[in-house]
Amino acid sequence: MQSEVMFAGFGGQGILLIGKILAHAAMEEGFEVAWIPSYGPEMRGGTAYCLVVIGDRPIGSPIIKNPSHLVAMNRPSLEKFAPVIKPGGVILNNMSLISIDSGRADVDELKVLTAELAADVGNAKASNIVALSAFVARSKLVSLDTLKHCIEEEFAKRPKLIPLNLKAMDAGIQAAQ
């Protein structure tokens, strides 16, 4: 089994962070993992993305043309990457910033108002955690318990942020149901 997840959005939305958290969760569950972040001029405003490859055997190449899944946090990312997602995959569509759907009938499209849900739990900046947890709840790539543990570890140096992010996680899980 191998699954690839493309996380894409504007720089500053926490795209690389949620990719890293998913990669950490998959490693915690014993999977082989590759996390390929995009660094460069697209940070802070332009398009930022990362690819997480999860497998049950060594990963031959972390460069993937057709990922299994997509978490699109802005419209340019949805328009660019949705057409190349494999049939049967999950596309998370951040409806807070995207007013269109993917145009794909052969995928499971999950539409979530991430910023509104994050604002409801205390801070719209946690919309990335809402998106990640909704995606994981729908795709079931890792367990929600492992995801929670990895979110707690990610924010361990800033413990005041843990309750907010766990509330954001719960909001994302509810949105996926």
C-alpha positions as CSV (number, residue, x, y, z in Angstrom):
1,M,0.0,0.0,0.0
2,Q,1.2,3.5,-0.8
3,S,-0.7,6.7,-0.5
4,E,0.4,10.2,-1.5
5,V,-1.1,13.4,-0.1
6,M,-0.6,16.8,-1.7
7,F,-1.1,19.7,0.7
8,A,-1.3,23.0,-1.1
9,G,-2.3,26.6,-0.3
10,F,-0.9,30.1,0.3
11,G,2.4,30.5,2.1
12,G,1.6,31.3,5.8
13,Q,-1.4,28.9,6.0
14,G,0.6,26.2,7.8
15,I,0.7,23.9,4.8
16,L,4.1,22.5,5.5
17,L,3.2,22.1,9.2
18,I,0.2,19.9,8.5
19,G,2.2,17.8,6.1
20,K,4.8,17.3,8.7
21,I,2.2,16.4,11.3
22,L,0.7,13.7,9.0
23,A,4.2,12.4,8.2
24,H,5.0,12.2,11.9
25,A,1.7,10.3,12.6
26,A,2.4,7.8,9.8
27,M,5.9,7.2,11.2
28,E,4.5,6.7,14.6
29,E,2.2,4.0,13.1
30,G,5.2,2.2,11.6
31,F,4.9,3.3,8.0
32,E,7.7,4.4,5.6
33,V,7.3,8.1,5.0
34,A,8.7,10.8,2.7
35,W,7.8,14.5,3.3
36,I,8.8,16.8,0.5
37,P,8.2,20.4,1.4
38,S,8.4,23.3,-1.1
39,Y,10.6,26.1,0.2
40,G,11.3,29.2,-1.8
41,P,9.8,32.5,-3.0
42,E,6.2,31.1,-2.7
43,M,6.4,31.3,1.1
44,R,4.2,34.0,2.8
45,G,1.6,34.7,0.2
46,G,2.3,32.7,-2.9
47,T,1.5,29.1,-3.4
48,A,3.2,26.7,-1.0
49,Y,2.9,23.0,-1.0
50,C,4.3,19.7,0.2
51,L,3.9,16.1,-0.6
52,V,3.6,13.3,2.0
53,V,4.2,9.7,0.7
54,I,3.1,6.9,3.1
55,G,3.9,3.3,2.4
56,D,4.1,-0.1,4.0
57,R,7.4,-0.8,2.2
58,P,10.4,1.4,1.3
59,I,9.4,4.3,-1.0
60,G,11.2,4.1,-4.3
61,S,10.7,7.7,-5.3
62,P,9.1,10.6,-3.4
63,I,8.4,12.4,-6.6
64,I,4.8,11.7,-7.6
65,K,2.9,13.0,-10.6
66,N,-0.5,11.7,-9.6
67,P,-1.1,11.8,-5.8
68,S,-3.8,9.8,-4.2
69,H,-5.2,12.7,-2.2
70,L,-5.3,16.5,-2.1
71,V,-5.8,19.0,0.7
72,A,-6.5,22.3,-1.1
73,M,-6.5,25.4,1.0
74,N,-6.9,27.9,-1.8
75,R,-8.5,28.1,-5.2
76,P,-5.2,28.2,-7.3
77,S,-4.1,25.0,-5.5
78,L,-7.5,23.2,-6.2
79,E,-7.3,24.3,-9.9
80,K,-3.7,23.2,-10.3
81,F,-3.7,19.8,-8.4
82,A,-7.3,18.5,-8.5
83,P,-7.1,17.3,-12.1
84,V,-4.1,15.0,-11.4
85,I,-5.5,13.3,-8.2
86,K,-6.0,9.5,-8.7
87,P,-9.6,8.4,-9.0
88,G,-11.0,7.2,-5.7
89,G,-8.9,9.7,-3.7
90,V,-10.0,12.3,-1.2
91,I,-10.0,16.0,-2.1
92,L,-10.4,18.3,0.9
93,N,-11.8,21.7,-0.4
94,N,-11.4,24.6,1.9
95,M,-14.7,26.3,1.2
96,S,-13.6,29.3,3.3
97,L,-11.5,30.4,0.4
98,I,-12.7,28.3,-2.5
99,S,-16.1,29.0,-4.1
100,I,-16.0,26.2,-6.7
101,D,-15.8,22.4,-6.4
102,S,-13.1,20.2,-7.9
103,G,-15.2,19.2,-10.9
104,R,-14.3,15.5,-10.2
105,A,-17.1,12.9,-9.8
106,D,-14.5,10.1,-9.3
107,V,-13.1,11.3,-6.0
108,D,-14.5,11.8,-2.5
109,E,-14.7,15.6,-2.2
110,L,-14.9,16.9,1.3
111,K,-16.0,20.6,1.5
112,V,-15.1,22.2,4.8
113,L,-15.4,25.8,6.0
114,T,-12.0,25.6,7.8
115,A,-11.6,29.2,8.8
116,E,-15.1,29.5,10.2
117,L,-14.7,26.3,12.2
118,A,-11.3,27.4,13.5
119,A,-12.7,30.8,14.5
120,D,-15.5,29.1,16.3
121,V,-13.0,27.3,18.5
122,G,-10.9,30.3,19.2
123,N,-8.6,31.3,16.3
124,A,-9.0,31.3,12.6
125,K,-5.2,30.5,12.2
126,A,-6.0,26.9,13.3
127,S,-7.8,26.3,10.0
128,N,-5.0,24.1,8.9
129,I,-5.5,21.8,11.8
130,V,-9.3,21.7,11.0
131,A,-8.4,20.7,7.4
132,L,-5.8,18.1,8.5
133,S,-8.1,16.4,11.0
134,A,-11.1,16.4,8.6
135,F,-8.9,14.9,5.9
136,V,-7.6,12.2,8.2
137,A,-11.0,11.4,9.5
138,R,-12.3,10.9,6.0
139,S,-9.2,9.2,4.5
140,K,-8.3,7.1,7.5
141,L,-4.6,7.1,6.6
142,V,-3.7,7.2,10.2
143,S,-5.7,6.8,13.4
144,L,-7.2,9.9,15.0
145,D,-5.5,9.0,18.3
146,T,-2.1,9.0,16.7
147,L,-2.9,12.3,15.0
148,K,-3.9,13.8,18.3
149,H,-0.7,12.6,19.9
150,C,1.4,14.2,17.1
151,I,-0.5,17.5,17.3
152,E,0.3,17.5,21.0
153,E,4.0,16.8,20.4
154,E,4.2,19.4,17.6
155,F,2.9,22.1,20.0
156,A,4.7,20.8,23.1
157,K,7.1,23.8,23.2
158,R,4.0,26.2,23.1
159,P,1.6,24.3,25.5
160,K,-0.9,27.2,25.5
161,L,-1.7,26.3,21.9
162,I,-2.4,22.6,22.5
163,P,-6.1,23.1,23.8
164,L,-6.9,25.3,20.8
165,N,-5.5,22.9,18.3
166,L,-7.2,19.9,19.9
167,K,-10.5,21.8,19.7
168,A,-9.7,22.6,16.0
169,M,-9.0,18.9,15.5
170,D,-12.4,17.9,17.0
171,A,-14.1,20.5,14.7
172,G,-12.4,19.0,11.7
173,I,-13.5,15.5,12.7
174,Q,-17.1,16.6,13.1
175,A,-17.0,18.3,9.7
176,A,-15.8,15.1,8.0
177,Q,-18.8,13.1,9.3
